[in-house]
Amino acid sequence: MPSTLETQSLTGEPNISPLAGKPAPKWLLVDVARLEKEYFERRPDLDDANQLVSFGTSGHRGSPLRGTFNEAHILAITQAICEYRREHGTDGPLYMGKDTHAVSGPAQRTALEVLAANNVETIIQQDDGITPTPVISRAILVYNRSRKQNDHLADGIVVTPSHNPPEDGGFKYNPPNGGPADTDVTGWVQNRANELLRAENAGVKRIPFAKAIRSATTHQEDFVLPYVRDLKNVVDMEAIRGAQLKLGVDPLGGASLPYWEPINSIYGLDIVVTNPIVDPTFSFMTVDHDGKIRMDCSSPYAMARLVGLKDQYQVAFGNDTDADRHGIVTPVAGLMNPNHYLAVAIRYLLNYRPQWRSTVAVGKTLVSSSMIDLVVKKLGRELREVPVGFKWFVPGLVNGSYCFGGEESAGASFLRLDGTVWTTDKDGPIMDLLAAEITARTGKNPGEHYRELTAEFGVPYYTRVDAPATPEQKAKLAKLTPDAVNESDLAGEPITAKLTKAPGNDAPIGGLKVVAESGWFAARPSGTENIYKIYGESFRSQTHLKAILREAEEMVNNALGSGAR
């Protein structure tokens, strides 16, 4: 395929491990007992900035083995969330879910000890079960649906590092809007948590887990059936049943696993769970492009087992560990590039959701494919391009002014059939089921639909590469203004736009995007490594894309040399 997702060098050639796509060797598996021991016993080095609490676009992530995700962190973060809730009058229930990473269970137990001590009403999946991120988002929104501000609103916590390797842990907070917390929230929580850490967590309230789980404020409920029964209000489940499709799903050992059999049972579908294993070492995985185990359902290497089964199903799909991402596999396309499927999904939804208002906009991140722009323009709808991060779609999804929000990294959600909000966080299962709906109602799978798009609009060549950058250069890149770019051409074409703010909401993009008629690039600093990321796309050729990438690095380096203004 002309598009790829794996990180590449600036020559455009993939950096692929010899293990990529192969079964994980035993020596690569994490030692779960050691991981849990380090979680409870290791104390973060407070002189090392990397070991402080740090909220990125998806909460705090790290590993007990690196001192970046330990019990001390979770105690401090949870106490900070309790204080944030009190300060902002959020006194309804807190819905808490966890995924299948080894330290997600211990971290949820730690958090529950603090929540119970702070008298926070907390609802968890019964029988120590696992819960996808979108299920928590939906639960928050359903509870808050008819409530007004400061009327006992619900919020939530999801314990997950998403698709990260098995040794990692993650912890994210979803406020009453149900979506990822914005930077004003995460900044407050992060700062307060680090204050608590520096005081050796003396300010943390905590009771033993045995008491917390029996506390009057702790409730165990079933999250599965309410979510599954509600699916008919966002996806045409009857159409899928009527088409009698044979479907396959690989949950990649994640939190969506308990949901597929109830979906089959309630809606009369034929979805085969190709991998029913839950194993905290994720020993069943095939290795990702860089030689690591990573449950990334957008990676053809991580999804190699399901791709190998592509001809057995009319459509197959996978999800990452907390099920907020999707991977769509079809006989004709194999694993679809996320950009390709987003374009197909948007075209379909705009044609097959008659109850949606014609004025609703489509949201996309500014590093997503321009194929989406062409599709939306052809249908006469409004496109809003926002910075990277699903949080930027939350207000529009809540008020129904966005019918769809999608990221190039295989995360998306869309409105209910009646045009009201479903989730404000990424929802992998509904994107999976939408692929089945598309196939059922049109007689063509999403891979075939994408071929139609390329026949109409041309083939886009898209990739992401990394370039080295010092911390100082990264800081400059995040604060560039358009006049720092002096060049007038990009790969032989006049530059039509130089952007440091997103055109859809005028929010800073934390980097730079340069656009020409048949290609563009965007550059953003990494939050965790001394690199910056360059996304590029060409509607002409692979050679043209490589020219864009070469000139992108020169342009960015020149702009950094001139400094942020």
HELIX and SHEET records of a PDB file:
HELIX    1   1 LYS A   26  LEU A   28  5                                   3    
HELIX    2   2 VAL A   32  GLU A   41  1                                  10    
HELIX    3   3 ALA A   49  GLN A   51  5                                   3    
HELIX    4   4 PRO A   64  ARG A   66  5                                   3    
HELIX    5   5 GLU A   71  GLU A   87  1                                  17    
HELIX    6   6 SER A  104  ALA A  117  1                                  14    
HELIX    7   7 GLN A  126  ASP A  128  5                                   3    
HELIX    8   8 THR A  133  ASN A  144  1                                  12    
HELIX    9   9 THR A  183  ARG A  198  1                                  16    
HELIX   10  10 PHE A  209  ILE A  213  1                                   5    
HELIX   11  11 VAL A  224  ASP A  230  1                                   7    
HELIX   12  12 LEU A  231  ASN A  233  5                                   3    
HELIX   13  13 MET A  237  ALA A  243  1                                   7    
HELIX   14  14 LEU A  257  TYR A  267  1                                  11    
HELIX   15  15 ALA A  304  VAL A  307  1                                   4    
HELIX   16  16 LYS A  310  GLN A  312  5                                   3    
HELIX   17  17 PRO A  338  TYR A  352  1                                  15    
HELIX   18  18 MET A  371  LYS A  378  1                                   8    
HELIX   19  19 PHE A  390  PHE A  393  5                                   4    
HELIX   20  20 VAL A  394  ASN A  399  1                                   6    
HELIX   21  21 GLY A  428  THR A  442  1                                  15    
HELIX   22  22 PRO A  446  PHE A  457  1                                  12    
HELIX   23  23 PRO A  471  ALA A  478  1                                   8    
HELIX   24  24 PRO A  482  ALA A  484  5                                   3    
HELIX   25  25 GLN A  542  SER A  562  1                                  21    
SHEET    1   A 7 PHE A  55  GLY A  56  0                                        
SHEET    2   A 7 GLY A  59  GLY A  62 -1                                        
SHEET    3   A 7 GLY A 169  ASN A 174 -1                                        
SHEET    4   A 7 ASP A 155  VAL A 159 -1                                        
SHEET    5   A 7 LEU A  94  LYS A  98  1                                        
SHEET    6   A 7 THR A 122  GLN A 125  1                                        
SHEET    7   A 7 THR A 218  GLU A 221  1                                        
SHEET    1   B 5 ASP A 270  VAL A 273  0                                        
SHEET    2   B 5 LYS A 246  ASP A 250  1                                        
SHEET    3   B 5 VAL A 315  ASN A 319  1                                        
SHEET    4   B 5 HIS A 326  THR A 330 -1                                        
SHEET    5   B 5 GLY A 334  LEU A 335 -1                                        
SHEET    1   C 4 LEU A 383  VAL A 386  0                                        
SHEET    2   C 4 ALA A 361  THR A 365  1                                        
SHEET    3   C 4 TYR A 402  GLU A 407  1                                        
SHEET    4   C 4 GLY A 411  PHE A 414 -1                                        
SHEET    1   D 6 TYR A 461  PRO A 468  0                                        
SHEET    2   D 6 ILE A 531  SER A 538 -1                                        
SHEET    3   D 6 GLY A 519  PRO A 525 -1                                        
SHEET    4   D 6 PRO A 508  ALA A 516 -1                                        
SHEET    5   D 6 GLU A 493  LYS A 501 -1                                        
SHEET    6   D 6 ASP A 489  LEU A 490 -1                                        
END                                                                             
